[in-house]
Amino acid sequence: MVFVVHGRVNRSQWLNRGMVATSILESGTFFGDELLSWCLRIPFIDRYPAATATFTCVKATEAFALDAKHLSDEIESIRV
């Protein structure tokens, strides 16, 4: 998951029939929340979910990231 602290990020996602959905993410927003449902799935599937979107910085961006390993470790520590 990536949390945008400052800046602007363009999100592009391929949809059915070759269509593309785009949106702009700005300070205070985040993306990658599909990792939450992946980490919380029971039984847990030890394979990363497929990426379905592309993210490009539109202007200088500062962000904080949690990768899948960190996120699954955190969820596992909560379950114990």
C-alpha positions as CSV (number, residue, x, y, z in Angstrom):
1,M,0.0,0.0,0.0
2,V,1.2,3.5,-0.8
3,F,0.1,6.6,1.2
4,V,0.7,9.9,-0.7
5,V,2.1,12.4,1.8
6,H,2.7,15.2,-0.7
7,G,2.4,15.4,-4.5
8,R,0.2,14.1,-7.2
9,V,0.0,10.6,-8.8
10,N,-1.9,9.5,-11.9
11,R,-3.6,6.1,-11.7
12,S,-4.4,4.2,-14.9
13,Q,-6.2,0.9,-14.9
14,W,-7.1,-1.3,-17.9
15,L,-10.8,-2.3,-18.0
16,N,-12.8,-4.6,-20.3
17,R,-12.8,-4.1,-24.0
18,G,-9.6,-2.0,-24.0
19,M,-11.0,0.9,-22.0
20,V,-8.8,2.7,-19.5
21,A,-9.9,4.3,-16.2
22,T,-7.8,7.1,-14.9
23,S,-7.8,9.2,-11.7
24,I,-5.5,11.6,-9.8
25,L,-4.4,10.8,-6.3
26,E,-3.2,13.7,-4.2
27,S,-1.9,14.4,-0.7
28,G,-3.7,12.4,2.0
29,T,-4.9,9.6,-0.4
30,F,-3.6,6.0,-0.7
31,F,-3.7,3.1,-3.1
32,G,-3.1,-0.6,-3.0
33,D,-6.0,-1.4,-0.6
34,E,-6.6,-4.7,-2.4
35,L,-3.7,-6.0,-0.3
36,L,-5.9,-5.8,2.8
37,S,-8.4,-8.3,1.5
38,W,-5.5,-10.5,0.3
39,C,-3.8,-10.4,3.8
40,L,-7.1,-11.1,5.6
41,R,-8.2,-14.0,3.4
42,I,-8.7,-17.2,5.3
43,P,-7.3,-19.6,4.4
44,F,-4.4,-17.3,3.5
45,I,-3.1,-17.7,0.0
46,D,0.7,-17.3,-0.1
47,R,0.8,-15.6,-3.5
48,Y,0.7,-11.9,-4.3
49,P,-2.4,-10.5,-6.0
50,A,-2.0,-9.4,-9.6
51,A,-1.3,-5.7,-10.2
52,T,-4.1,-4.1,-12.3
53,A,-3.1,-0.5,-12.4
54,T,-0.1,1.7,-13.3
55,F,0.9,4.7,-11.2
56,T,2.9,7.7,-12.5
57,C,4.0,10.7,-10.5
58,V,2.6,13.9,-12.1
59,K,4.7,16.2,-9.8
60,A,7.3,15.6,-7.1
61,T,5.8,13.1,-4.7
62,E,6.6,12.0,-1.2
63,A,4.9,8.8,-0.1
64,F,5.0,6.1,2.6
65,A,4.8,2.4,1.4
66,L,4.0,-0.9,3.1
67,D,4.9,-3.8,0.9
68,A,3.0,-7.1,0.9
69,K,5.5,-8.8,3.2
70,H,5.2,-6.0,5.8
71,L,1.5,-5.9,5.6
72,S,1.1,-9.7,5.9
73,D,3.5,-9.7,8.9
74,E,1.4,-7.0,10.6
75,I,-1.8,-8.9,10.0
76,E,-0.3,-12.1,11.2
77,S,0.9,-10.5,14.4
78,I,-2.6,-9.2,15.1
79,R,-4.1,-12.7,14.6
80,V,-1.7,-14.3,17.1
